[in-house]
């Protein structure tokens, strides 16, 4: 996913050692849209269901919130 996030170093200091070779965006103008699968974040993350922490954090393709419908799917069609 090339240039879909801002470069942390560029945001902090306005400079990046990688310059034009950096895979992150150096400014809003360089940001590209993220194309997501239609089922993106429609199911709960298995790590969260198991009570653990997901190593992917906000980059995870699954939801990190659990709703009553997740516990009782037959009662919430």
Phi, psi and omega in degrees: 000085187284122175059042176259356177227152177286146178288125180299314181297319180294321178295320183288315189239350183081008179220152179219134181297333183276344178048236183291343181275353182295137180275359177254158184283138175254073180118159182299324183297332181273346183296136177251151180291150177264124179265117184254151174293145181302335181264013180304126179058036176263343178243155181281141178298134181297326178295320180291318178301321180283000178086006181261182176260138180277127180291345181273346177051231183289348179273355180298143180274359182243160181289147175249013176243141181247131180251165176304327180296333178288329179277324184231069186298331181286338179274346182234078183292000000 
